């Protein structure tokens, strides 16, 4: 498999990824210093995020030029709602938080900005650009999971999170989308590849912002009646 394009993509976010690893939210997962309210807010927001992320994957699948890519992505859309919800569901049960409470929560500003971006790209832009916007959520989580697995965590909830994203089960879909990404650019011009990179960098930045929002317990600065 020609991995040159995905290597190029990863190189483009090296500074962002380093800042993710250095963020107190991520460091706090392994040393146990992450405040539990921040982790709970993160998990609730992540559950909300996955609803729209799954829709973004499905919309991208509908544009796929190859049936096998479409089938792969549709299976990922299903897993985003079913498999990762198992992690969230277990945590919510332990915390005494109901499904109704979770899905009646308002998305944070950073969450809404991120999902609005991926949905817009998935519905408006060509297949390869939509893939560029989706890749960071897959790839960065896998890399972070593997990185944190080496240290582990004294907190069982944080360890459960680490185990999920460091697992081979999670690695399989990541490898699948990376393979698609390398194949889909075979005949693309440099200008079109640049547009993919732009989405990839933008959404990688949103990944940092998502964790930072939870760390800050981000809320809407002004509110009206809902």
C-alpha positions as CSV (number, residue, x, y, z in Angstrom):
1,X,0.0,0.0,0.0
2,X,1.3,3.5,-0.9
3,X,1.3,5.3,2.4
4,X,2.9,8.5,1.1
5,X,-0.2,10.6,1.2
6,X,-1.3,9.7,4.7
7,X,2.3,10.2,5.9
8,X,2.1,13.6,4.4
9,X,-1.2,14.2,6.2
10,X,0.3,13.2,9.5
11,X,3.3,15.4,9.0
12,X,1.0,18.3,8.5
13,X,-0.4,18.0,12.0
14,X,2.7,17.2,13.9
15,X,2.6,20.4,16.0
16,X,-1.1,19.9,16.7
17,X,-0.6,16.3,17.8
18,X,2.2,17.3,20.1
19,X,-0.1,19.9,21.7
20,X,-2.8,17.3,22.2
21,X,-0.4,14.9,24.0
22,X,0.8,17.8,26.2
23,X,-2.7,19.0,27.0
24,X,-3.6,18.6,30.7
25,X,-6.7,16.7,29.8
26,X,-4.7,14.0,28.0
27,X,-1.9,14.0,30.6
28,X,-4.5,13.8,33.4
29,X,-5.9,10.6,32.0
30,X,-2.7,8.7,32.7
31,X,-1.6,10.3,36.0
32,X,-5.1,10.4,37.3
33,X,-5.1,14.2,37.8
34,X,-7.9,14.9,35.4
35,X,-10.9,16.2,37.4
36,X,-13.8,13.8,37.1
37,X,-16.3,16.7,36.2
38,X,-14.1,17.4,33.1
39,X,-14.1,13.8,32.1
40,X,-17.9,13.5,32.6
41,X,-18.5,16.6,30.5
42,X,-16.2,15.2,27.8
43,X,-18.0,11.8,27.7
44,X,-21.4,13.4,27.5
45,X,-20.3,15.8,24.7
46,X,-18.6,12.9,22.9
47,X,-21.9,11.0,22.9
48,X,-23.6,14.0,21.3
49,X,-20.7,14.3,18.8
50,X,-21.0,10.7,17.7
51,X,-24.6,11.3,16.5
52,X,-23.5,13.8,13.9
53,X,-20.2,12.1,13.2
54,X,-22.1,9.0,12.2
55,X,-24.2,11.0,9.9
56,X,-21.1,12.6,8.4
57,X,-19.7,9.1,7.7
58,X,-23.0,8.0,6.1
59,X,-23.2,11.1,3.9
60,X,-19.6,10.5,2.8
61,X,-20.4,6.8,2.1
62,X,-23.2,7.9,-0.2
63,X,-20.6,9.8,-2.4
64,X,-18.2,6.9,-2.6
65,X,-17.0,6.1,-6.1
66,X,-16.5,2.5,-5.0
67,X,-19.1,0.1,-3.5
68,X,-16.6,-1.5,-1.2
69,X,-15.6,1.8,0.3
70,X,-19.3,2.7,0.8
71,X,-19.9,-0.6,2.5
72,X,-16.9,-0.1,4.8
73,X,-17.9,3.5,5.7
74,X,-21.6,2.5,6.4
75,X,-20.3,-0.2,8.8
76,X,-18.3,2.5,10.5
77,X,-21.3,4.8,10.8
78,X,-23.2,1.9,12.5
79,X,-20.3,1.2,14.8
80,X,-19.9,4.9,15.8
81,X,-23.5,4.7,17.2
82,X,-23.4,1.1,18.5
83,X,-19.9,0.1,19.6
84,X,-18.6,3.4,21.1
85,X,-21.9,3.9,22.8
86,X,-21.2,0.8,24.7
87,X,-18.3,2.6,26.4
88,X,-20.4,5.7,27.0
89,X,-23.4,3.6,28.2
90,X,-21.3,1.8,30.8
91,X,-19.9,5.0,32.2
92,X,-23.3,6.7,32.3
93,X,-24.7,3.8,34.2
94,X,-21.9,3.9,36.7
95,X,-22.5,7.6,37.1
96,X,-26.2,7.4,37.5
97,X,-26.8,9.5,34.3
98,X,-29.8,8.5,32.2
99,X,-29.9,8.4,28.4
100,X,-32.5,11.1,28.4
101,X,-30.3,13.4,30.5
102,X,-27.4,12.9,28.1
103,X,-29.3,13.5,24.9
104,X,-31.1,16.5,26.2
105,X,-27.8,18.2,27.0
106,X,-26.9,21.1,24.7
107,X,-23.8,20.6,22.6
108,X,-20.9,22.8,23.7
109,X,-19.8,25.6,21.3
110,X,-16.7,23.7,20.3
111,X,-18.7,20.5,19.8
112,X,-21.3,22.2,17.6
113,X,-18.6,24.0,15.6
114,X,-16.8,20.7,14.9
115,X,-19.9,18.7,13.9
116,X,-21.3,21.5,11.8
117,X,-18.0,21.6,9.9
118,X,-17.8,17.8,9.3
119,X,-21.5,17.7,8.2
120,X,-21.1,20.7,5.9
121,X,-18.0,19.1,4.2
122,X,-19.7,15.7,4.0
123,X,-22.8,17.1,2.3
124,X,-21.3,19.8,0.1
125,X,-17.8,18.7,-0.9
126,X,-16.4,15.8,-3.0
127,X,-15.8,12.4,-1.5
128,X,-12.1,12.8,-1.0
129,X,-12.5,16.1,0.9
130,X,-15.1,14.6,3.2
131,X,-12.7,11.8,4.0
132,X,-10.1,14.4,4.9
133,X,-12.5,15.9,7.4
134,X,-13.4,12.5,8.9
135,X,-9.8,11.1,9.3
136,X,-8.7,13.0,12.4
137,X,-11.3,11.5,14.6
138,X,-10.3,8.0,13.7
139,X,-6.6,8.4,13.5
140,X,-5.8,10.8,16.4
141,X,-7.8,8.8,18.8
142,X,-6.0,5.6,17.8
143,X,-2.6,7.3,18.2
144,X,-3.5,8.8,21.5
145,X,-4.9,5.5,22.8
146,X,-1.7,3.7,21.8
147,X,0.5,6.4,23.4
148,X,-1.5,6.4,26.7
149,X,-1.6,2.6,26.9
150,X,2.1,2.5,27.7
151,X,1.5,4.5,30.9
152,X,-1.9,3.3,31.9
153,X,-4.1,5.0,34.4
154,X,-4.8,4.6,38.1
155,X,-8.4,5.6,37.5
156,X,-10.5,2.7,36.2
157,X,-12.8,4.9,34.1
158,X,-9.9,6.6,32.4
159,X,-8.3,3.2,31.9
160,X,-11.4,1.9,30.2
161,X,-11.3,4.9,27.8
162,X,-7.6,4.2,27.0
163,X,-8.2,0.5,26.4
164,X,-11.0,1.3,24.0
165,X,-9.0,3.4,21.7
166,X,-5.7,1.4,22.0
167,X,-7.5,-1.8,21.1
168,X,-7.2,-3.8,18.0
169,X,-10.9,-3.5,17.5
170,X,-10.6,0.2,17.1
171,X,-7.4,-0.2,15.0
172,X,-9.3,-2.1,12.3
173,X,-11.5,0.8,11.0
174,X,-8.6,3.2,11.3
175,X,-6.5,1.1,9.0
176,X,-9.5,0.8,6.6
177,X,-9.9,4.5,6.3
178,X,-6.2,5.1,5.9
179,X,-6.2,2.6,3.1
180,X,-9.1,4.3,1.4
181,X,-7.3,7.7,1.8
182,X,-4.2,6.5,0.1
183,X,-6.1,4.9,-2.8
184,X,-8.5,7.8,-3.4
185,X,-5.8,10.3,-4.2
186,X,-4.0,8.2,-6.9
187,X,-5.2,10.4,-9.8
188,X,-5.8,13.7,-7.9
189,X,-4.0,16.9,-8.7
190,X,-1.9,18.7,-6.1
191,X,-4.6,21.4,-5.8
192,X,-7.2,18.8,-4.9
193,X,-4.8,17.1,-2.4
194,X,-4.2,20.4,-0.8
195,X,-8.0,20.8,-0.1
196,X,-8.0,17.4,1.6
197,X,-5.0,18.5,3.8
198,X,-6.8,21.7,4.7
199,X,-9.8,19.8,6.0
200,X,-7.5,17.3,7.8
201,X,-5.6,20.1,9.6
202,X,-8.8,21.9,10.4
203,X,-10.5,18.9,12.0
204,X,-7.3,17.9,13.8
205,X,-7.4,21.4,15.4
206,X,-11.0,20.8,16.4
207,X,-9.9,17.6,18.1
208,X,-7.6,19.6,20.3
209,X,-10.4,22.1,20.9
210,X,-12.8,19.3,21.9
211,X,-10.6,18.1,24.7
212,X,-9.8,21.7,25.7
213,X,-13.5,22.5,25.9
214,X,-14.0,19.7,28.4
215,X,-11.0,20.7,30.4
216,X,-12.4,24.2,30.7
217,X,-16.0,22.9,31.3
218,X,-16.9,25.1,28.4
219,X,-20.4,26.5,28.3
220,X,-22.3,29.0,26.3
221,X,-21.3,32.5,27.4
222,X,-24.8,33.9,27.1
223,X,-28.1,32.0,27.1
224,X,-31.7,32.5,26.2
225,X,-34.8,30.5,26.9
226,X,-35.1,27.1,25.2
